[in-house]
Amino acid sequence: MLALVADDEKNQLELISFHLEKNGFDVITAEDGETAFELIVERRPDIIILDWMMPNDSGISICRRVRSSKELKSLPIIILSARGEDIDASHGLLSGADDYITKPFSPIELIARIKSLLRRTTKNLESSIIEYGDLTLDTGKKVLKSNDKDIRIGKTEYKIITLLMSRPENVFSRAQIIDYVWENNPEIDDRTIDVHISRLRKTLSDSYNGKCKINTVHGFGYCIRNN
């Protein structure tokens, strides 16, 4: 498997690369954000590891660029940062990262987190069943269920909940929803998204008694959480 590691600290870059190669990964590296993004576009790595602060574009910015690309958005991303405050972890995950690790960290922990993320990603790609909380989505049959009971849902609302359930608790921006559901149609505005989110919430309220909710994260977008 191919891993991209981007970090402007050379010692850190070499350390992570060494342990990845020791665990059977092929590794490509970058010491700035712009080079990292160019390599992501060119090589499509199986896992992306980005330092938060880098020259010529931050890891957070690169993460957002990847998530806004139709061709790249499913690539798994881990953000590394020397910052330990909760607000930074929140921003890292809101940007679309799958995981967030604070420096200093154990290389063993990093490899374990990478392997865990890759297992989850591979499972989602190979299976037509997405499960979260007491909701089950069969993407092959286009059916949403809770405890084996079908939840009738509109076509657009189905696409939205498919996106949200593909990465539970991750916040998707309106731009990301437009890109996925309407293939970045310029005629779709924020109001259209809000209308369909309201319909989706009403459907769940009327036909479902579980704990999963569609949450609004003000200033960022929407996510599904098992509240």
ZALUMLO-855364 format. One record per atom (N, C-alpha, C, CB): x, y, z. Coordinates in steps of 0.2 Angstrom, whole numbers, padded with zeros to 4 digits, always signed. Glycine has a CB too. Example, Ala and Ser with C-alpha at 12.3 -4.5 7.8 and 13.67 -1.06 7.14 Angstrom:
REM residues 2
+0066-0028+0039/+0062-0022+0039/+0066-0016+0039/+0057-0022+0045/+0064-0011+0035/+0068-0005+0036/+0064+0000+0039/+0070-0003+0029/
//
This chain:
REM residues 227
+0004-0006+0000/+0000+0000+0000/+0004+0006+0000/-0005+0000+0006/+0002+0012-0003/+0006+0018-0004/+0003+0023+0002/+0005+0021-0011/+0008+0026+0005/+0007+0031+0010/+0010+0037+0008/+0009+0029+0017/+0007+0043+0009/+0010+0049+0008/+0011+0052+0015/+0005+0054+0004/+0017+0055+0017/+0018+0058+0023/+0020+0065+0021/+0023+0054+0027/+0017+0070+0024/+0019+0077+0023/+0020+0081+0029/+0013+0081+0019/+0027+0083+0030/+0029+0086+0037/+0035+0090+0035/+0030+0081+0042/+0035+0096+0037/+0041+0100+0036/+0047+0099+0041/+0039+0108+0036/+0046+0095+0046/+0051+0093+0051/+0054+0087+0048/+0048+0092+0058/+0060+0087+0046/+0064+0082+0042/+0064+0076+0047/+0070+0084+0040/+0066+0077+0053/+0067+0071+0058/+0060+0067+0058/+0070+0073+0064/+0055+0071+0059/+0048+0068+0060/+0046+0064+0053/+0043+0073+0061/+0048+0067+0048/+0046+0064+0041/+0050+0057+0041/+0048+0069+0036/+0056+0057+0042/+0060+0051+0042/+0058+0046+0047/+0068+0053+0043/+0056+0048+0053/+0054+0043+0058/+0048+0040+0056/+0053+0047+0065/+0043+0044+0053/+0036+0041+0051/+0037+0036+0045/+0031+0046+0050/+0041+0039+0040/+0043+0035+0034/+0046+0028+0036/+0047+0039+0030/+0051+0028+0041/+0054+0022+0043/+0049+0017+0046/+0060+0024+0048/+0045+0019+0050/+0040+0014+0053/+0035+0012+0048/+0037+0017+0059/+0033+0016+0043/+0028+0014+0038/+0032+0009+0034/+0026+0020+0034/+0038+0010+0032/+0041+0005+0027/+0043-0001+0031/+0048+0008+0025/+0044-0001+0037/+0045-0007+0042/+0039-0011+0042/+0047-0005+0049/+0033-0008+0041/+0026-0012+0041/+0024-0013+0034/+0021-0008+0045/+0028-0013+0029/+0026-0015+0023/+0023-0010+0018/+0021-0020+0023/+0023-0003+0020/+0021+0002+0016/+0026+0005+0011/+0018+0008+0020/+0024+0007+0005/+0028+0011+0001/+0027+0018+0003/+0027+0010-0007/+0032+0022+0003/+0031+0029+0006/+0033+0034+0001/+0034+0030+0012/+0029+0039+0000/+0031+0045-0004/+0030+0051+0001/+0027+0047-0010/+0035+0056+0001/+0035+0062+0006/+0035+0068+0003/+0041+0061+0010/+0033+0073+0007/+0033+0080+0005/+0034+0084+0011/+0026+0082+0002/+0038+0090+0010/+0039+0095+0015/+0036+0101+0015/+0047+0096+0015/+0031+0102+0011/+0026+0107+0011/+0020+0105+0008/+0029+0113+0006/+0015+0110+0009/+0008+0108+0007/+0006+0107+0000/+0003+0113+0010/+0009+0112-0004/+0008+0112-0011/+0011+0105-0014/+0010+0118-0015/+0017+0104-0013/+0020+0097-0015/+0015+0091-0013/+0027+0097-0013/+0013+0091-0007/+0009+0086-0004/+0003+0085-0009/+0007+0087+0003/-0001+0091-0010/-0007+0090-0014/-0005+0088-0021/-0011+0097-0014/+0000+0090-0024/+0002+0088-0031/+0003+0080-0031/+0008+0092-0033/+0006+0078-0026/+0007+0070-0025/+0001+0067-0024/+0012+0069-0020/-0004+0069-0020/-0010+0066-0019/-0014+0065-0026/-0014+0070-0014/-0014+0071-0030/-0017+0071-0036/-0014+0066-0041/-0018+0078-0039/-0008+0066-0041/-0004+0061-0046/-0004+0054-0044/+0003+0064-0046/-0003+0053-0037/-0002+0046-0035/-0008+0042-0032/+0004+0046-0031/-0013+0046-0029/-0018+0043-0026/-0016+0038-0021/-0023+0040-0031/-0013+0040-0015/-0010+0036-0010/-0016+0033-0006/-0006+0040-0005/-0015+0027-0003/-0020+0023+0000/-0021+0026+0007/-0018+0016+0001/-0016+0030+0010/-0017+0034+0016/-0013+0040+0016/-0014+0029+0022/-0016+0045+0019/-0013+0052+0018/-0011+0054+0026/-0017+0057+0015/-0005+0056+0027/-0003+0058+0034/-0001+0066+0033/+0002+0054+0037/-0004+0070+0036/-0003+0077+0035/-0001+0081+0042/-0008+0081+0032/+0005+0084+0042/+0006+0089+0047/+0001+0095+0047/+0014+0091+0047/-0001+0097+0053/-0005+0103+0053/-0002+0109+0050/-0008+0105+0060/+0004+0111+0052/+0007+0117+0050/+0013+0115+0045/+0010+0121+0056/+0012+0118+0039/+0017+0117+0034/+0018+0123+0030/+0016+0110+0030/+0024+0124+0026/+0024+0130+0022/+0020+0128+0016/+0031+0131+0020/+0018+0134+0012/+0014+0133+0006/+0008+0129+0006/+0019+0130+0000/+0004+0130+0011/-0003+0127+0012/-0002+0122+0019/-0005+0123+0006/-0007+0123+0023/-0007+0119+0029/-0010+0112+0028/-0011+0123+0035/-0009+0108+0033/-0012+0101+0032/-0020+0102+0032/-0010+0097+0038/-0023+0106+0036/-0030+0107+0036/-0032+0109+0029/-0032+0112+0042/-0029+0114+0026/-0031+0117+0020/-0031+0111+0015/-0027+0122+0018/-0025+0107+0015/-0025+0101+0010/-0030+0096+0011/-0018+0098+0011/-0032+0095+0017/-0038+0091+0019/-0044+0093+0016/-0038+0090+0027/-0045+0099+0016/-0052+0102+0014/-0051+0102+0006/-0052+0110+0016/-0046+0103+0003/-0045+0102-0004/-0047+0095-0007/-0038+0105-0007/-0044+0090-0003/-0045+0083-0005/-0053+0082-0004/-0041+0079+0000/-0056+0084+0001/-0063+0082+0002/-0067+0086-0002/-0065+0084+0010/-0065+0091-0005/-0069+0095-0010/-0069+0092-0017/-0068+0102-0010/-0064+0087-0018/-0063+0084-0025/-0067+0078-0026/-0055+0083-0026/-0071+0077-0031/-0075+0071-0032/-0070+0065-0033/-0079+0072-0038/-0064+0066-0036/-0060+0060-0037/-0056+0058-0031/-0055+0062-0043/-0055+0063-0026/-0050+0061-0021/-0054+0061-0014/-0045+0067-0020/-0060+0063-0013/-0063+0064-0007/-0064+0058-0002/-0070+0067-0008/-0063+0052-0005/-0064+0046-0001/-0057+0043+0002/-0067+0040-0005/-0052+0047+0000/-0045+0045+0003/-0045+0046+0010/-0039+0049-0001/-0042+0041+0014/-0042+0042+0021/-0036+0047+0023/-0041+0035+0025/-0037+0051+0028/-0033+0056+0030/-0032+0056+0038/-0035+0063+0028/-0026+0057+0040/-0024+0058+0047/-0020+0064+0048/-0020+0052+0050/-0022+0069+0052/-0019+0075+0054/-0014+0074+0060/-0024+0081+0055/-0008+0077+0059/-0004+0077+0065/-0003+0084+0067/+0003+0074+0063/-0002+0085+0074/-0001+0092+0076/+0002+0092+0083/-0008+0096+0076/+0006+0097+0084/+0009+0098+0090/+0004+0102+0095/+0015+0103+0090/-0001+0104+0093/-0006+0107+0097/-0011+0102+0100/-0011+0112+0093/-0012+0103+0107/-0016+0098+0110/-0023+0100+0113/-0012+0096+0116/-0024+0106+0111/-0031+0109+0114/-0037+0105+0110/-0031+0116+0113/-0042+0104+0113/-0048+0101+0110/-0050+0105+0104/-0054+0100+0116/-0050+0111+0104/-0053+0115+0099/-0049+0114+0092/-0052+0123+0100/-0042+0112+0093/-0038+0110+0087/-0040+0103+0084/-0031+0110+0089/-0042+0099+0089/-0044+0092+0087/-0051+0093+0083/-0045+0087+0092/-0055+0097+0086/-0061+0098+0083/-0061+0101+0076/-0066+0103+0087/-0056+0106+0075/-0055+0109+0068/-0052+0104+0064/-0051+0115+0069/-0048+0100+0066/-0045+0095+0062/-0050+0090+0059/-0040+0091+0065/-0055+0088+0063/-0060+0083+0061/-0065+0086+0057/-0063+0080+0067/-0067+0093+0059/-0072+0096+0055/-0069+0098+0047/-0073+0103+0058/-0063+0098+0047/-0060+0099+0040/-0061+0093+0036/-0053+0101+0040/-0063+0087+0038/-0064+0081+0035/-0059+0076+0036/-0063+0083+0027/-0054+0077+0041/-0049+0072+0043/-0053+0066+0046/-0044+0074+0047/-0050+0060+0045/-0053+0054+0048/-0051+0053+0055/-0052+0048+0044/-0045+0055+0056/-0042+0054+0063/-0037+0060+0064/-0038+0047+0064/-0035+0061+0071/-0031+0067+0073/-0026+0064+0078/-0035+0073+0075/-0020+0065+0077/-0015+0063+0082/-0011+0069+0085/-0011+0057+0080/-0010+0070+0091/-0006+0075+0094/+0001+0073+0095/-0009+0078+0100/+0006+0077+0093/+0013+0076+0094/+0014+0078+0101/+0017+0080+0089/+0019+0075+0105/+0023+0069+0102/+0019+0063+0103/+0029+0068+0106/+0020+0058+0098/+0016+0052+0099/+0020+0046+0098/+0010+0052+0093/+0018+0040+0100/+0022+0034+0099/+0021+0031+0092/+0020+0028+0104/+0027+0030+0088/+0026+0027+0081/+0021+0021+0081/+0033+0025+0079/+0022+0017+0087/+0017+0011+0087/+0010+0013+0087/+0019+0007+0093/+0008+0018+0091/+0001+0021+0091/-0001+0023+0084/+0001+0026+0096/+0004+0027+0080/+0002+0029+0074/+0001+0024+0069/+0008+0034+0071/+0005+0018+0069/+0004+0013+0064/-0002+0009+0066/+0010+0008+0065/-0004+0009+0072/-0010+0005+0074/-0016+0009+0072/-0011+0004+0082/-0016+0016+0073/-0021+0020+0070/-0022+0020+0063/-0020+0027+0073/-0016+0020+0059/-0017+0019+0052/-0020+0013+0050/-0009+0020+0049/-0018+0007+0053/-0021+0001+0051/-0028+0000+0052/-0017-0005+0054/-0030+0003+0058/-0037+0003+0060/-0041+0007+0055/-0038+0006+0067/-0039+0013+0053/-0042+0017+0048/-0043+0014+0041/-0039+0024+0047/-0037+0010+0039/-0038+0007+0033/-0042+0001+0033/-0030+0004+0031/-0043-0003+0039/-0048-0008+0039/-0055-0005+0038/-0047-0012+0046/-0056+0000+0042/-0063+0003+0041/-0064+0005+0034/-0064+0009+0046/-0060+0009+0031/-0061+0011+0024/-0062+0006+0019/-0055+0015+0022/-0057+0000+0020/-0058-0005+0015/-0065-0009+0016/-0052-0010+0016/-0067-0010+0022/-0073-0013+0024/-0079-0009+0021/-0075-0013+0031/-0079-0002+0021/-0084+0002+0018/-0084+0001+0011/-0083+0009+0020/-0078+0001+0008/-0078+0001+0000/-0080-0006-0002/-0071+0002-0002/-0079-0012+0001/-0081-0018-0001/-0088-0020+0001/-0076-0023+0002/-0091-0017+0005/-0098-0019+0008/-0103-0014+0005/-0098-0020+0015/-0109-0016+0003/-0114-0012+0002/-0118-0010+0008/-0118-0015-0004/-0116-0013+0014/-0120-0011+0020/-0116-0006+0024/-0121-0018+0024/-0119-0001+0026/-0116+0004+0030/-0121+0004+0037/-0116+0011+0027/-0117+0003+0042/-0121+0003+0049/-0118+0008+0053/-0120-0004+0052/-0123+0012+0057/-0121+0017+0062/-0127+0017+0067/-0120+0024+0058/-0125+0016+0073/-0130+0015+0078/-0135+0010+0077/-0134+0022+0079/-0142+0012+0077/-0147+0007+0075/-0149+0008+0068/-0153+0007+0080/-0146+0011+0064/-0147+0012+0057/-0143+0008+0052/-0147+0020+0055/-0146+0005+0047/-0143+0001+0042/-0144+0004+0035/-0144-0006+0043/-0139+0005+0031/-0140+0007+0024/-0138+0002+0020/-0137+0014+0023/-0142-0001+0015/-0140-0005+0010/-0139-0001+0004/-0145-0011+0009/-0133+0000+0002/-0132+0005-0004/-0133+0001-0011/-0125+0007-0004/-0133-0006-0010/-0135-0010-0016/-0142-0010-0018/-0133-0017-0015/-0146-0010-0013/-0154-0011-0013/-0157-0004-0012/-0157-0015-0008/-0153+0001-0010/-0155+0008-0009/-0161+0008-0004/-0158+0011-0016/-0159+0005+0002/-0164+0004+0007/-0161+0006+0014/-0167-0003+0008/-0165+0010+0018/-0163+0012+0024/-0167+0009+0029/-0163+0020+0025/-0164+0006+0034/-0168+0002+0039/-0166+0003+0046/-0167-0006+0038/-0170+0002+0051/-0169+0002+0058/-0172-0004+0061/-0172+0009+0061/-0168-0008+0064/-0170-0014+0067/-0175-0018+0062/-0174-0013+0074/-0172-0019+0056/-0176-0023+0051/-0182-0020+0048/-0177-0030+0053/-0184-0014+0050/-0190-0010+0048/-0187-0005+0043/-0194-0007+0054/-0190-0005+0037/-0189+0000+0032/-0191+0007+0033/-0192-0003+0025/-0187+0011+0032/-0188+0019+0033/-0189+0021+0026/-0183+0022+0037/-0195+0023+0024/-0196+0026+0017/-0193+0033+0017/-0204+0026+0015/-0189+0034+0011/-0186+0040+0011/-0185+0043+0004/-0179+0040+0014/-0185+0049+0003/-0185+0052-0004/-0178+0051-0007/-0186+0059-0004/-0178+0051-0014/-0171+0050-0017/-0166+0055-0015/-0172+0050-0025/-0167+0061-0015/-0162+0066-0013/-0160+0065-0006/-0165+0073-0014/-0165+0064-0002/-0164+0063+0006/-0159+0057+0007/-0170+0063+0010/-0161+0052+0002/-0157+0045+0003/-0149+0047+0001/-0160+0040-0002/-0148+0051-0004/-0141+0053-0006/-0138+0056+0000/-0141+0057-0012/-0141+0061+0003/-0139+0065+0009/-0137+0060+0014/-0143+0070+0011/-0141+0056+0016/-0140+0052+0022/-0134+0046+0020/-0146+0048+0025/-0134+0044+0014/-0128+0040+0012/-0122+0043+0013/-0129+0038+0005/-0121+0050+0011/-0115+0054+0012/-0114+0054+0020/-0116+0061+0009/-0119+0056+0024/-0117+0057+0031/-0115+0051+0034/-0124+0060+0034/-0119+0045+0032/-0117+0039+0036/-0111+0036+0033/-0123+0034+0034/-0108+0038+0028/-0102+0035+0025/-0096+0037+0030/-0100+0038+0018/-0097+0043+0033/-0092+0045+0038/-0095+0048+0044/-0087+0050+0035/-0098+0044+0049/-0102+0046+0054/-0098+0051+0059/-0105+0040+0058/-0102+0056+0061/-0099+0061+0065/-0095+0066+0062/-0096+0058+0071/-0093+0065+0056/-0089+0070+0052/-0094+0075+0049/-0085+0066+0046/-0092+0081+0050/-0096+0087+0047/-0095+0088+0040/-0095+0093+0052/-0100+0088+0036/-0100+0089+0029/-0102+0096+0028/-0104+0084+0025/-0098+0100+0024/-0101+0107+0022/-0106+0107+0017/-0095+0111+0020/-0110+0112+0016/-0115+0112+0011/-0112+0111+0004/-0118+0119+0011/-0105+0114+0003/-0102+0113-0003/-0101+0106-0005/-0095+0117-0003/-0099+0102+0000/-0097+0095+0000/-0104+0091-0002/-0094+0092+0006/-0109+0093+0001/-0116+0090+0000/-0118+0091-0007/-0121+0092+0005/-0117+0097-0009/-0119+0099-0016/-0115+0095-0021/-0118+0107-0018/-0109+0095-0020/-0104+0091-0024/-0106+0084-0025/-0097+0091-0022/-0108+0080-0019/-0110+0073-0019/-0117+0072-0022/-0109+0071-0012/-0122+0076-0020/-0129+0075-0021/-0130+0077-0028/-0133+0078-0016/-0128+0083-0030/-0130+0087-0036/-0124+0088-0041/-0133+0093-0035/-0118+0084-0039/-0112+0085-0044/-0110+0092-0045/-0113+0081-0050/-0110+0096-0040/-0108+0103-0040/-0112+0107-0045/-0101+0103-0042/-0119+0106-0045/-0123+0110-0049/-0123+0117-0047/-0130+0107-0049/-0121+0122-0051/-0121+0129-0049/-0128+0132-0047/-0118+0133-0054/-0133+0129-0049/-0140+0131-0048/-0143+0129-0041/-0145+0129-0053/-0139+0125-0037/-0141+0123-0031/-0138+0127-0026/-0139+0115-0029/-0142+0130-0021/-0140+0135-0016/-0141+0132-0009/-0143+0141-0017/-0139+0136-0004/-0139+0133+0003/-0146+0132+0005/-0136+0138+0007/-0151+0136+0002/-0158+0135+0004/-0160+0128+0002/-0162+0141+0001/-0159+0126-0004/-0161+0119-0006/-0158+0114-0002/-0158+0118-0013/-0152+0114+0000/-0149+0109+0005/-0153+0109+0012/-0142+0111+0007/-0155+0115+0014/-0158+0116+0021/-0165+0113+0020/-0159+0123+0023/-0168+0114+0014/-0175+0111+0013/-0175+0103+0014/-0178+0113+0007/-0170+0100+0010/-0169+0093+0010/-0167+0090+0017/-0164+0091+0005/-0163+0094+0020/-0161+0092+0027/-0167+0092+0032/-0156+0096+0030/-0172+0097+0031/-0178+0097+0035/-0182+0091+0033/-0182+0104+0034/-0183+0089+0027/-0187+0083+0025/-0184+0077+0028/-0187+0083+0017/-0177+0076+0028/-0174+0071+0030/-0175+0070+0038/-0167+0071+0029/-0175+0076+0041/-0176+0075+0048/-0183+0074+0050/-0175+0082+0052/-0188+0076+0046/-0195+0075+0047/-0196+0067+0046/-0200+0079+0042/-0193+0064+0040/-0194+0057+0039/-0192+0053+0045/-0190+0055+0033/-0186+0055+0048/-0183+0051+0053/-0188+0052+0059/-0176+0053+0055/-0190+0058+0060/-0195+0059+0066/-0201+0055+0066/-0196+0067+0067/-0204+0055+0059/-0210+0051+0058/-0210+0044+0058/-0213+0053+0052/-0204+0041+0056/-0203+0034+0055/-0198+0030+0059/-0202+0033+0047/-0195+0034+0063/-0189+0031+0067/-0189+0033+0074/-0182+0033+0063/-0188+0029+0079/-0188+0031+0086/-0181+0030+0089/-0193+0027+0089/-0176+0029+0085/-0169+0028+0088/-0165+0034+0090/-0165+0024+0083/-0159+0034+0091/-0155+0039+0094/-0151+0043+0089/-0150+0037+0099/-0151+0041+0082/-0147+0044+0077/-0150+0050+0075/-0145+0040+0071/-0147+0056+0075/-0150+0062+0073/-0145+0066+0068/-0151+0067+0079/-0148+0070+0064/-0145+0074+0059/-0143+0081+0063/-0149+0076+0052/-0137+0082+0064/-0135+0088+0068/-0133+0094+0064/-0130+0086+0073/-0135+0100+0065/-0132+0106+0062/-0126+0108+0066/-0137+0111+0061/-0120+0109+0063/-0114+0112+0066/-0114+0119+0063/-0108+0108+0065/-0116+0124+0067/-0116+0131+0064/-0110+0133+0062/-0119+0135+0070/-0110+0136+0056/-0104+0139+0053/-0100+0134+0049/-0100+0142+0058/-0102+0127+0049/-0098+0122+0046/-0103+0118+0041/-0095+0117+0051/-0108+0115+0044/-0112+0110+0040/-0116+0106+0044/-0108+0106+0035/-0117+0099+0041/-0121+0094+0044/-0117+0088+0046/-0127+0093+0040/-0120+0084+0051/-0117+0077+0052/-0122+0073+0055/-0111+0078+0056/-0121+0066+0055/-0126+0062+0059/-0122+0059+0065/-0128+0056+0054/-0126+0060+0070/-0123+0058+0077/-0128+0053+0081/-0121+0064+0081/-0125+0048+0084/-0129+0044+0088/-0129+0047+0095/-0126+0037+0089/-0134+0052+0096/-0135+0056+0102/-0138+0052+0108/-0139+0062+0101/
//
